[in-house]
Amino acid sequence: MNKLLAITAVIAFLALGAESFRVPRQVEEEKGTIATVVDTFKSYYDQSVDTASGYVETIKGYKLNEKAKNLYEDTVRAVSTYAGIFNDQLYHILYHQESS
């Protein structure tokens, strides 16, 4: 009988102690209109930043810097060649040497 009383007392103690470990529910606070609008704008801003970052990474994947550098070098080479030809033509027009 004493064992039954002791076991009952221990179970009652554990049951009351376990109840104190319950996590209280958090009540959602109702947001006002301004808070809702601000949250909406923040989400739109975050989405646009993520999209822009994705575009930047895609453009970096195309290696446009390298292509632009190669195009510039080819253009400079072609323009300097034609500038040299034009310089020679102008020199021969201005300083024409007459043959005997």
N, CA, C and O atoms as a MOPAC input file, in Angstrom:
PM7 MOZYME 1SCF
protein

 N      0.81700 1    -1.18700 1     0.00000 1
 C      0.00000 1     0.00000 1     0.00000 1
 C      0.86700 1     1.25900 1     0.00000 1
 O      0.56900 1     2.22900 1    -0.69800 1
 N      1.93500 1     1.23300 1     0.78700 1
 C      2.83300 1     2.38600 1     0.83000 1
 C      3.51100 1     2.60200 1    -0.53000 1
 O      3.74500 1     3.73100 1    -0.96300 1
 N      3.81300 1     1.48200 1    -1.18000 1
 C      4.43900 1     1.59700 1    -2.50500 1
 C      3.46300 1     2.22400 1    -3.48900 1
 O      3.86700 1     3.06000 1    -4.29700 1
 N      2.20300 1     1.84800 1    -3.44400 1
 C      1.19100 1     2.39400 1    -4.33400 1
 C      0.98600 1     3.88200 1    -4.07400 1
 O      0.81600 1     4.66100 1    -5.01200 1
 N      1.00000 1     4.27200 1    -2.82600 1
 C      0.85600 1     5.67400 1    -2.45500 1
 C      2.07400 1     6.48000 1    -2.92600 1
 O      1.93800 1     7.59900 1    -3.42100 1
 N      3.25100 1     5.89600 1    -2.76400 1
 C      4.46600 1     6.58500 1    -3.20100 1
 C      4.49500 1     6.73400 1    -4.71800 1
 O      4.86800 1     7.79000 1    -5.22900 1
 N      4.10400 1     5.68600 1    -5.44000 1
 C      4.09000 1     5.75900 1    -6.91700 1
 C      3.05800 1     6.78100 1    -7.37600 1
 O      3.32100 1     7.53400 1    -8.31400 1
 N      1.89200 1     6.82500 1    -6.74000 1
 C      0.85500 1     7.79600 1    -7.08800 1
 C      1.35500 1     9.21900 1    -6.83300 1
 O      1.13200 1    10.11500 1    -7.64700 1
 N      2.02500 1     9.41700 1    -5.71000 1
 C      2.55600 1    10.74600 1    -5.38400 1
 C      3.61200 1    11.16700 1    -6.40400 1
 O      3.63700 1    12.32700 1    -6.81600 1
 N      4.48900 1    10.24300 1    -6.82200 1
 C      5.52400 1    10.56100 1    -7.81200 1
 C      4.89600 1    10.88700 1    -9.15800 1
 O      5.31400 1    11.83600 1    -9.82200 1
 N      3.89200 1    10.10800 1    -9.56900 1
 C      3.22700 1    10.36100 1   -10.85500 1
 C      2.50400 1    11.70700 1   -10.82100 1
 O      2.54800 1    12.45400 1   -11.79800 1
 N      1.83600 1    12.02500 1    -9.70500 1
 C      1.15200 1    13.31700 1    -9.58200 1
 C      2.15500 1    14.46400 1    -9.60900 1
 O      1.90900 1    15.49700 1   -10.23200 1
 N      3.28000 1    14.28000 1    -8.93700 1
 C      4.32100 1    15.30900 1    -8.93800 1
 C      4.87300 1    15.52900 1   -10.34900 1
 O      5.05900 1    16.66800 1   -10.77700 1
 N      5.13400 1    14.43300 1   -11.06900 1
 C      5.65300 1    14.54900 1   -12.43700 1
 C      4.62800 1    15.17800 1   -13.37300 1
 O      4.99300 1    15.96100 1   -14.25000 1
 N      3.36800 1    14.84900 1   -13.20100 1
 C      2.31800 1    15.41200 1   -14.05200 1
 C      2.19600 1    16.91100 1   -13.82200 1
 O      2.07500 1    17.67600 1   -14.77900 1
 N      2.22600 1    17.33600 1   -12.57300 1
 C      2.15600 1    18.77400 1   -12.28800 1
 C      3.41800 1    19.49100 1   -12.75500 1
 O      3.35600 1    20.62700 1   -13.22700 1
 N      4.56100 1    18.82300 1   -12.62100 1
 C      5.81500 1    19.43000 1   -13.07400 1
 C      5.88600 1    19.52100 1   -14.58500 1
 O      6.43400 1    20.48400 1   -15.12200 1
 N      5.33800 1    18.52900 1   -15.28100 1
 C      5.36100 1    18.53800 1   -16.73700 1
 C      4.47500 1    19.63400 1   -17.29400 1
 O      4.74800 1    20.17100 1   -18.36700 1
 N      3.41800 1    19.96800 1   -16.57600 1
 C      2.52100 1    21.01500 1   -17.04700 1
 C      3.20700 1    22.37600 1   -17.05100 1
 O      2.88300 1    23.23800 1   -17.86700 1
 N      4.14400 1    22.56200 1   -16.15000 1
 C      4.82300 1    23.84800 1   -16.08600 1
 C      5.82100 1    24.02500 1   -17.23300 1
 O      6.28200 1    25.13900 1   -17.48500 1
 N      6.15600 1    22.93900 1   -17.92600 1
 C      7.08600 1    23.04000 1   -19.04300 1
 C      6.41000 1    23.35200 1   -20.37200 1
 O      7.07400 1    23.40700 1   -21.40700 1
 N      5.11100 1    23.55500 1   -20.35100 1
 C      4.41500 1    23.89200 1   -21.59600 1
 C      4.86100 1    25.26000 1   -22.08900 1
 O      5.07400 1    26.18800 1   -21.30800 1
 N      4.99400 1    25.35800 1   -23.40100 1
 C      5.37900 1    26.62300 1   -24.01400 1
 C      4.10400 1    27.41400 1   -24.27700 1
 O      3.19600 1    26.91700 1   -24.94400 1
 N      4.02500 1    28.61600 1   -23.77200 1
 C      2.81100 1    29.39800 1   -24.02000 1
 C      2.71800 1    29.77800 1   -25.49600 1
 O      3.72700 1    30.03700 1   -26.15300 1
 N      1.51500 1    29.80500 1   -25.98700 1
 C      1.29900 1    30.17600 1   -27.39100 1
 C      1.56600 1    31.65000 1   -27.57800 1
 O      1.25900 1    32.48700 1   -26.72900 1
 N      2.14800 1    31.92800 1   -28.71800 1
 C      2.39600 1    33.32900 1   -29.03100 1
 C      1.22400 1    33.83400 1   -29.86800 1
 O      0.88600 1    33.25700 1   -30.90200 1
 N      0.63800 1    34.87600 1   -29.42000 1
 C     -0.50600 1    35.44900 1   -30.11100 1
 C      0.02800 1    36.34200 1   -31.22500 1
 O      0.87500 1    37.20500 1   -30.99700 1
 N     -0.48300 1    36.11900 1   -32.43100 1
 C     -0.05000 1    36.97300 1   -33.54500 1
 C     -0.65200 1    38.35100 1   -33.37000 1
 O     -1.85000 1    38.52000 1   -33.14500 1
 N      0.21200 1    39.30800 1   -33.48100 1
 C     -0.26700 1    40.67600 1   -33.37200 1
 C     -0.83100 1    41.09400 1   -34.71500 1
 O     -0.27200 1    40.77000 1   -35.76300 1
 N     -1.90500 1    41.79200 1   -34.68000 1
 C     -2.52100 1    42.24900 1   -35.91300 1
 C     -1.71100 1    43.43200 1   -36.43400 1
 O     -1.46700 1    44.40000 1   -35.71500 1
 N     -1.30800 1    43.33800 1   -37.67400 1
 C     -0.48500 1    44.40000 1   -38.25400 1
 C     -1.37700 1    45.50800 1   -38.77900 1
 O     -2.49100 1    45.27900 1   -39.25000 1
 N     -0.85300 1    46.70200 1   -38.68000 1
 C     -1.57500 1    47.83800 1   -39.20500 1
 C     -1.36900 1    47.96400 1   -40.70300 1
 O     -0.60600 1    47.20400 1   -41.29900 1
 N     -2.03400 1    48.90000 1   -41.29400 1
 C     -1.95700 1    49.10100 1   -42.74000 1
 C     -0.56000 1    49.51000 1   -43.16400 1
 O     -0.04700 1    49.01300 1   -44.16700 1
 N      0.05700 1    50.39800 1   -42.42400 1
 C      1.39700 1    50.87000 1   -42.77900 1
 C      2.39800 1    49.73400 1   -42.69800 1
 O      3.25400 1    49.60000 1   -43.57300 1
 N      2.30600 1    48.92100 1   -41.67200 1
 C      3.23000 1    47.78900 1   -41.53600 1
 C      3.05000 1    46.80600 1   -42.68300 1
 O      4.03100 1    46.25800 1   -43.18600 1
 N      1.82200 1    46.57800 1   -43.09800 1
 C      1.55600 1    45.67800 1   -44.22100 1
 C      2.15000 1    46.23800 1   -45.50900 1
 O      2.76100 1    45.50000 1   -46.28300 1
 N      1.97300 1    47.53400 1   -45.74300 1
 C      2.51400 1    48.16900 1   -46.95200 1
 C      4.03600 1    48.11800 1   -46.94100 1
 O      4.65700 1    47.82600 1   -47.96200 1
 N      4.63700 1    48.40300 1   -45.78900 1
 C      6.10200 1    48.37600 1   -45.68200 1
 C      6.62600 1    46.96800 1   -45.93500 1
 O      7.62000 1    46.78800 1   -46.63800 1
 N      5.95900 1    45.97100 1   -45.36200 1
 C      6.38000 1    44.58600 1   -45.59000 1
 C      6.25800 1    44.20400 1   -47.06000 1
 O      7.11400 1    43.49700 1   -47.59100 1
 N      5.20400 1    44.66500 1   -47.71700 1
 C      5.01700 1    44.38200 1   -49.14000 1
 C      6.13500 1    45.01500 1   -49.95700 1
 O      6.70300 1    44.37400 1   -50.84100 1
 N      6.45200 1    46.27400 1   -49.66300 1
 C      7.53400 1    46.94700 1   -50.38100 1
 C      8.87400 1    46.26100 1   -50.13900 1
 O      9.68500 1    46.13900 1   -51.05700 1
 N      9.10600 1    45.81700 1   -48.92000 1
 C     10.35100 1    45.11200 1   -48.61200 1
 C     10.45300 1    43.82200 1   -49.40700 1
 O     11.51700 1    43.48800 1   -49.92800 1
 N      9.35300 1    43.10300 1   -49.49800 1
 C      9.38900 1    41.84200 1   -50.25600 1
 C      9.61600 1    42.11800 1   -51.73800 1
 O     10.37300 1    41.39100 1   -52.38300 1
 N      8.97300 1    43.16100 1   -52.30300 1
 C      9.20800 1    43.52300 1   -53.70800 1
 C     10.66200 1    43.92800 1   -53.91800 1
 O     11.28200 1    43.54200 1   -54.90900 1
 N     11.20600 1    44.70800 1   -52.98200 1
 C     12.59400 1    45.14100 1   -53.09800 1
 C     13.54100 1    43.94300 1   -53.05100 1
 O     14.47700 1    43.85600 1   -53.84600 1
 N     13.29800 1    43.02400 1   -52.12200 1
 C     14.15200 1    41.83400 1   -52.02100 1
 C     14.07800 1    40.99200 1   -53.29000 1
 O     15.09300 1    40.47100 1   -53.75300 1
 N     12.88100 1    40.85900 1   -53.84900 1
 C     12.73500 1    40.09900 1   -55.09500 1
 C     13.47900 1    40.76900 1   -56.23600 1
 O     14.12800 1    40.09300 1   -57.03300 1
 N     13.39200 1    42.10700 1   -56.32600 1
 C     14.06900 1    42.80100 1   -57.41900 1
 C     15.58200 1    42.73000 1   -57.26200 1
 O     16.29900 1    42.60900 1   -58.25600 1
 N     16.07500 1    42.80200 1   -56.03500 1
 C     17.51700 1    42.67700 1   -55.80400 1
 C     17.99400 1    41.27700 1   -56.17300 1
 O     19.04700 1    41.12000 1   -56.79000 1
 N     17.22800 1    40.27100 1   -55.80000 1
 C     17.59100 1    38.89500 1   -56.15000 1
 C     17.58300 1    38.69200 1   -57.66500 1
 O     18.46900 1    38.03300 1   -58.20800 1
 N     16.58900 1    39.25600 1   -58.34400 1
 C     16.51000 1    39.13400 1   -59.79800 1
 C     17.68900 1    39.83900 1   -60.45900 1
 O     18.30200 1    39.29600 1   -61.37700 1
 N     18.00900 1    41.05100 1   -59.99400 1
 C     19.13700 1    41.78700 1   -60.55900 1
 C     20.44700 1    41.04800 1   -60.32000 1
 O     21.30800 1    41.00600 1   -61.19900 1
 N     20.59900 1    40.47300 1   -59.14700 1
 C     21.81600 1    39.70600 1   -58.86200 1
 C     21.92100 1    38.49900 1   -59.78300 1
 O     23.00700 1    38.14600 1   -60.24100 1
 N     20.78800 1    37.87500 1   -60.04600 1
 C     20.78800 1    36.75000 1   -60.97800 1
 C     21.18900 1    37.18000 1   -62.37500 1
 O     21.94200 1    36.47800 1   -63.04900 1
 N     20.68700 1    38.34100 1   -62.82100 1
 C     21.06000 1    38.85400 1   -64.14100 1
 C     22.55000 1    39.17200 1   -64.20400 1
 O     23.20700 1    38.87600 1   -65.20300 1
 N     23.08400 1    39.77200 1   -63.14700 1
 C     24.51100 1    40.10500 1   -63.12900 1
 C     25.35200 1    38.83400 1   -63.22100 1
 O     26.33900 1    38.79100 1   -63.95600 1
 N     24.96600 1    37.81600 1   -62.48500 1
 C     25.70800 1    36.55100 1   -62.54100 1
 C     25.60900 1    35.92500 1   -63.93000 1
 O     26.57700 1    35.34000 1   -64.41700 1
 N     24.44600 1    36.04400 1   -64.56900 1
 C     24.27900 1    35.51400 1   -65.92000 1
 C     25.16700 1    36.26200 1   -66.90200 1
 O     25.79500 1    35.65000 1   -67.76600 1
 N     25.22200 1    37.58000 1   -66.77300 1
 C     26.05200 1    38.38500 1   -67.67200 1
 C     27.52200 1    38.07100 1   -67.46400 1
 O     28.28700 1    38.00900 1   -68.42600 1
 N     27.92700 1    37.87000 1   -66.20500 1
 C     29.31800 1    37.48500 1   -65.94800 1
 C     29.62400 1    36.14700 1   -66.58600 1
 O     30.75500 1    35.89500 1   -67.00000 1
 N     28.62100 1    35.28700 1   -66.66700 1
 C     28.80700 1    33.98200 1   -67.28700 1
 C     29.05400 1    34.09000 1   -68.78500 1
 O     29.68600 1    33.21100 1   -69.37100 1
 N     28.56500 1    35.15400 1   -69.40900 1
 C     28.77000 1    35.33400 1   -70.84700 1
 C     30.16000 1    35.85800 1   -71.18800 1
 O     30.52400 1    35.91000 1   -72.36300 1
 N     30.93100 1    36.24200 1   -70.20100 1
 C     32.28800 1    36.77100 1   -70.36600 1
 C     32.30100 1    37.97600 1   -71.31300 1
 O     33.11100 1    38.04200 1   -72.23800 1
 N     31.39000 1    38.92600 1   -71.06900 1
 C     31.28700 1    40.09900 1   -71.92500 1
 C     32.50800 1    41.00800 1   -71.79800 1
 O     32.87700 1    41.67500 1   -72.76500 1
 N     33.13700 1    41.04800 1   -70.62800 1
 C     34.31900 1    41.89600 1   -70.45900 1
 C     35.42600 1    41.45200 1   -71.40900 1
 O     36.08200 1    42.28100 1   -72.03900 1
 N     35.62900 1    40.15500 1   -71.50700 1
 C     36.67200 1    39.62100 1   -72.38600 1
 C     36.33100 1    39.89500 1   -73.84600 1
 O     37.20900 1    40.25000 1   -74.63300 1
 N     35.06400 1    39.73100 1   -74.21200 1
 C     34.65100 1    39.98800 1   -75.59400 1
 C     34.79200 1    41.46500 1   -75.93800 1
 O     35.22800 1    41.80500 1   -77.03800 1
 N     34.42700 1    42.34400 1   -75.01100 1
 C     34.55600 1    43.78200 1   -75.25500 1
 C     36.02100 1    44.17700 1   -75.39200 1
 O     36.35900 1    45.02000 1   -76.22400 1
 N     36.88700 1    43.58200 1   -74.59400 1
 C     38.32300 1    43.87000 1   -74.67500 1
 C     38.88100 1    43.42600 1   -76.02400 1
 O     39.65200 1    44.15100 1   -76.65300 1
 N     38.48900 1    42.23800 1   -76.46300 1
 C     38.94800 1    41.75200 1   -77.77000 1
 C     38.43700 1    42.63300 1   -78.90400 1
 O     39.17800 1    42.92300 1   -79.84300 1
 N     37.18100 1    43.06200 1   -78.82700 1
 C     36.62300 1    43.94900 1   -79.84600 1
 C     37.37000 1    45.27100 1   -79.87800 1
 O     37.66300 1    45.79000 1   -80.95500 1
 N     37.68200 1    45.82200 1   -78.71200 1
 C     38.42800 1    47.08400 1   -78.63800 1
 C     39.81100 1    46.92800 1   -79.25800 1
 O     40.24800 1    47.78700 1   -80.02400 1
 N     40.50100 1    45.83900 1   -78.93400 1
 C     41.84300 1    45.62900 1   -79.47600 1
 C     41.80600 1    45.47600 1   -80.99000 1
 O     42.66700 1    46.02100 1   -81.67900 1
 N     40.83200 1    44.74800 1   -81.52300 1
 C     40.70500 1    44.58500 1   -82.97300 1
 C     40.40100 1    45.91400 1   -83.64900 1
 O     40.93400 1    46.21100 1   -84.71800 1
 N     39.54300 1    46.71200 1   -83.02400 1
 C     39.19000 1    48.01100 1   -83.58800 1
 C     40.39100 1    48.94200 1   -83.59900 1
 O     40.63700 1    49.62300 1   -84.59500 1
 N     41.13700 1    48.97900 1   -82.50900 1
 C     42.32600 1    49.83300 1   -82.43600 1
 C     43.34500 1    49.41000 1   -83.50300 1
 O     43.95700 1    50.25700 1   -84.15300 1
 N     43.51800 1    48.12000 1   -83.67400 1
 C     44.46000 1    47.61400 1   -84.67700 1
 C     44.03200 1    48.03700 1   -86.08900 1
 O     44.86800 1    48.47000 1   -86.88200 1
 N     42.73800 1    47.91400 1   -86.40900 1
 C     42.25100 1    48.28000 1   -87.73600 1
 C     42.34300 1    49.78600 1   -87.95900 1
 O     42.76100 1    50.22900 1   -89.02900 1
 N     41.95600 1    50.57400 1   -86.96100 1
 C     42.00200 1    52.03500 1   -87.10500 1
 C     43.44000 1    52.50700 1   -87.24100 1
 O     43.71400 1    53.40500 1   -88.03700 1
 N     44.36100 1    51.93000 1   -86.49100 1
 C     45.76000 1    52.36500 1   -86.61600 1
 C     46.32900 1    51.99700 1   -87.98500 1
 O     47.14900 1    52.73600 1   -88.53000 1
 N     45.90900 1    50.87600 1   -88.53900 1
 C     46.36600 1    50.51300 1   -89.89500 1
 C     45.85800 1    51.52300 1   -90.91200 1
 O     46.63700 1    52.02500 1   -91.72200 1
 N     44.55500 1    51.83100 1   -90.88300 1
 C     43.99500 1    52.79000 1   -91.83600 1
 C     44.51600 1    54.20000 1   -91.58800 1
 O     44.64100 1    54.98000 1   -92.53300 1
 N     44.82100 1    54.54300 1   -90.34100 1
 C     45.40600 1    55.86200 1   -90.05600 1
 C     46.80100 1    55.94700 1   -90.65600 1
 O     47.18800 1    56.99700 1   -91.16800 1
 N     47.56100 1    54.86400 1   -90.60100 1
 C     48.89000 1    54.84700 1   -91.21600 1
 C     48.80200 1    54.98900 1   -92.72700 1
 O     49.60100 1    55.71200 1   -93.32300 1
 N     47.84700 1    54.31500 1   -93.36100 1
 C     47.65900 1    54.43000 1   -94.81700 1
 C     47.26800 1    55.85200 1   -95.17200 1
 O     47.79800 1    56.42200 1   -96.12600 1
 N     46.33300 1    56.43900 1   -94.40500 1
 C     45.91000 1    57.81400 1   -94.66300 1
 C     47.08000 1    58.78000 1   -94.49000 1
 O     47.22500 1    59.72200 1   -95.27000 1
 N     47.90900 1    58.55700 1   -93.48100 1
 C     49.08100 1    59.40100 1   -93.25100 1
 C     50.03500 1    59.33000 1   -94.43100 1
 O     50.54600 1    60.36200 1   -94.86500 1
 N     50.28900 1    58.14400 1   -94.95900 1
 C     51.15900 1    57.99400 1   -96.12500 1
 C     50.57700 1    58.69900 1   -97.33900 1
 O     51.30500 1    59.37600 1   -98.06500 1
 N     49.28600 1    58.55500 1   -97.57200 1
 C     48.64600 1    59.20400 1   -98.72500 1
 C     48.73300 1    60.72100 1   -98.60300 1
 O     49.03200 1    61.41000 1   -99.57900 1
 N     48.47800 1    61.23100 1   -97.43000 1
 C     48.54200 1    62.67400 1   -97.21200 1
 C     49.96600 1    63.18400 1   -97.40300 1
 O     50.16600 1    64.25200 1   -97.98200 1
 N     50.94100 1    62.44900 1   -96.93100 1
 C     52.34300 1    62.83500 1   -97.09400 1
 C     52.70000 1    62.89900 1   -98.57300 1
 O     53.35600 1    63.84800 1   -99.00300 1
 N     52.28600 1    61.91400 1   -99.36000 1
 C     52.62400 1    61.89900 1  -100.78300 1
 C     51.87100 1    62.97200 1  -101.55600 1
 O     52.34600 1    63.44400 1  -102.58900 1
 N     50.68600 1    63.36500 1  -101.05600 1
 C     49.97000 1    64.46000 1  -101.71800 1
 C     50.66000 1    65.77700 1  -101.43500 1
 O     50.81600 1    66.59000 1  -102.34600 1
 N     51.07900 1    66.01500 1  -100.19900 1
 C     51.68400 1    67.28900 1   -99.82700 1
 C     53.14300 1    67.41200 1  -100.30700 1
 O     53.57100 1    68.49600 1  -100.70200 1
 N     53.87700 1    66.35000 1  -100.27600 1
 C     55.29000 1    66.38300 1  -100.64600 1
 C     55.54700 1    65.53200 1  -101.87000 1
 O     56.37800 1    64.62400 1  -101.85300 1
 N     54.83300 1    65.83400 1  -102.91400 1
 C     54.93400 1    65.05000 1  -104.14000 1
 C     56.30800 1    65.27500 1  -104.77100 1
 O     56.71300 1    66.41700 1  -104.98200 1
 N     57.00800 1    64.21500 1  -105.06500 1
 C     58.31300 1    64.31900 1  -105.71000 1
 C     58.13200 1    64.07000 1  -107.20000 1
 O     57.55900 1    63.07200 1  -107.63700 1
 N     58.62900 1    64.99000 1  -107.92000 1
 C     58.54000 1    64.83500 1  -109.36400 1
 C     59.71400 1    64.01200 1  -109.87400 1
 O     60.87100 1    64.24900 1  -109.52500 1
 N     59.38500 1    63.06900 1  -110.68500 1
 C     60.44500 1    62.29200 1  -111.30200 1
 C     61.02900 1    63.08500 1  -112.43900 1
 O     60.36200 1    63.93500 1  -113.02800 1
 N     62.24300 1    62.81300 1  -112.73800 1
 C     62.95300 1    63.59300 1  -113.73300 1
 C     62.09200 1    63.93000 1  -114.83600 1
 O     62.52700 1    64.59300 1  -115.77800 1

